[in-house]
Amino acid sequence: MKRLFAVLALAFLSSCVIVDPGYVGVKSTLGKLKPKAYQPGLMTVNPLITRVVVVPTRTVNLEVRLNLPSKEGLNVLAEISILYHIQSSQAPNVIQTVGERYEDVMILSVFRSAAADVCSRYMAKDMHSGQRAVIEDAIKSHMDSLLTDRGFVIESVLMKSISLPPGLYEAIESKLEAEQIAQRMEFELQQERLEAQRKKIEAQGVRDAQQVLAEGLSDEIIKWRSLEVLEKLSSSPNAKLIITDGNAPVLINEDGK
């Protein structure tokens, strides 16, 4: 009895397959795939005629290291991560049309073509500068256009490291340094222009003020101001001799000075 129970238990266990979270199972019975994707959990199968192909629906990080061509014809060594997942409902179709080696057959093949096509439009220095994000997005868009309908979702393409050809680093650094010097000189020139403009405006203000003052000093105003001076001098208690022709007073002190 115990032996029979052990045999039955062994048969039951051999017919059970556990699909982990982040995966779906696709049954293949006698070489024919079932169109249904089985969700994570326990599955029962006939181990003699059926096997379960486990397909990831979680995010997969596929790292690739390859040489990328640049616009000027250089080869740039890059380490790139491709983040992707397979649509759960499309898992049977992926296995049916592509096979279990879908990474090599579809993901990597499409990526190499897209990366070469996109990077050949950019200079090598662009892959090491602020253009990197633009290049990543362009590669991702190219891959999406070819893979989305096949059940693959490309989440991100990340250029983790870039190794430029020897001597190009120094050339880029020299160019950046020259650009910084040019920007600093342009800033100083702009400051000088602003200072010259300020002085010009200040000089124009002084000139205009003098011009207004000169235009306002007419003969009548000068005579009127002279009379005011004479009036103040005449009311002074100090002894003095004033000689005037009615236009401008000449003051002589008591000691004749």
Secondary structure, DSSP 8 states (H G I E B T S, - for coil): -HHHHHHHHHHHHHTEEEE-TTEEEEEEETTEE-S--B-SEEEE--TTTEEEEEEE-S-EEEEEEEEEE-TTS-EEEEEEEEEEEE-GGGHHHHHHHT-TTHIIIIIIHHHHHHHHHHHTTS-GGGGGSTTHHHHHHHHHHHHHHHHGGGTEEEEEEEEEEEE--TTHHHHHHHHHHHHHHHHHHHHHHHHHHHHHHHHHHHHHHHHHHHHHHHHH--HHHHHHHHHHHHHHHHT-SS--EEEE-SSSEEEE-TT--
